[in-house]
Amino acid sequence: MGHYAWILEVRPGYEDEYKKRHDEIWPELVADISAAGIKNYNIFRHGLTLFGYFETDDLEYAIAALGQSDANRRWGEFMGPIMKVEVDENIGFPFLLPLQWRMD
């Protein structure tokens, strides 16, 4: 199982709205994330900084599957105005952080 993380930002003043939208996340998006093989997906926030963590057996498949997801596309459009998102052009996904250490 691969372990992956990303960092993004919420735009100032949208912290509560970001939380509200995730509290009401669309079931079809959750289903598409799961179908893409993503497990144990968590997002943490510190101030305006978002830290996402997830696990998958096949990162390339997960990114490709989410790239084909209409729900994921619509979610990106919905969340875009309240977030600062930097995408790694090589993978079409937010920049992934290299794992430095893990305790099982």
C-alpha positions in Angstrom: 0.0 0.0 0.0 1.4 3.4 -1.0 1.1 6.3 1.4 0.7 9.8 -0.1 0.1 13.4 1.1 -0.5 16.8 -0.3 -0.6 20.4 0.9 -3.0 23.0 -0.4 -4.6 26.2 1.0 -8.0 27.6 1.8 -8.5 31.2 0.8 -8.7 33.6 3.8 -12.2 33.8 5.2 -13.4 30.5 3.7 -12.3 28.2 6.5 -15.8 27.5 7.7 -17.2 27.2 4.2 -14.5 24.6 3.4 -15.5 22.6 6.4 -19.2 22.9 5.6 -18.7 21.7 2.1 -16.8 18.6 3.3 -19.4 17.9 5.9 -21.9 17.8 3.0 -19.6 16.0 0.5 -21.4 14.4 -2.4 -22.0 10.7 -2.0 -21.1 10.2 -5.7 -17.7 11.8 -5.2 -17.0 9.6 -2.2 -18.0 6.6 -4.4 -15.7 7.7 -7.2 -12.8 8.2 -4.8 -13.3 4.7 -3.4 -13.7 3.2 -6.8 -10.3 4.8 -7.8 -8.7 2.7 -5.1 -8.1 5.4 -2.5 -8.4 4.4 1.1 -7.9 6.1 4.5 -8.3 9.5 3.0 -8.0 12.3 5.6 -7.8 16.1 5.3 -6.4 18.2 8.2 -6.4 22.0 8.4 -4.0 24.3 10.3 -4.9 27.9 9.8 -5.3 28.2 6.0 -3.1 25.2 5.3 -4.7 21.9 4.3 -2.8 18.6 4.6 -4.3 15.6 2.8 -3.3 12.0 3.4 -4.4 8.9 1.6 -3.4 5.4 0.7 -3.7 3.5 -2.6 -2.1 0.4 -4.2 -1.9 2.1 -7.6 -1.4 5.9 -7.6 -1.4 6.2 -11.4 -4.7 4.3 -11.7 -6.2 6.5 -8.9 -5.2 9.7 -10.6 -6.4 8.5 -14.0 -9.8 7.3 -12.5 -10.4 10.6 -10.7 -9.5 12.4 -13.9 -12.4 10.6 -15.6 -14.8 11.3 -12.8 -17.5 13.8 -13.5 -18.2 14.2 -9.8 -14.5 15.0 -9.2 -14.5 17.5 -12.0 -17.6 19.3 -10.7 -16.2 19.2 -7.1 -13.0 20.9 -8.4 -15.1 23.6 -10.0 -17.2 23.9 -6.8 -14.1 24.2 -4.5 -11.8 26.1 -6.8 -13.0 29.6 -5.8 -12.4 29.0 -2.1 -9.0 27.3 -2.4 -5.5 27.9 -3.7 -4.6 24.8 -5.7 -1.2 24.0 -7.2 -1.2 21.1 -9.5 1.9 19.1 -10.6 1.6 19.2 -14.4 3.4 15.9 -14.7 0.7 14.0 -13.0 -2.3 16.3 -13.1 -2.7 16.2 -9.4 -1.6 18.3 -6.4 2.1 18.0 -5.6 2.7 14.9 -3.6 4.9 15.0 -0.6 7.7 12.4 -0.3 7.3 10.0 2.6 10.1 10.6 5.1 9.3 8.1 7.9 6.5 5.8 8.9 5.8 3.8 12.0 3.5 0.8 11.7 
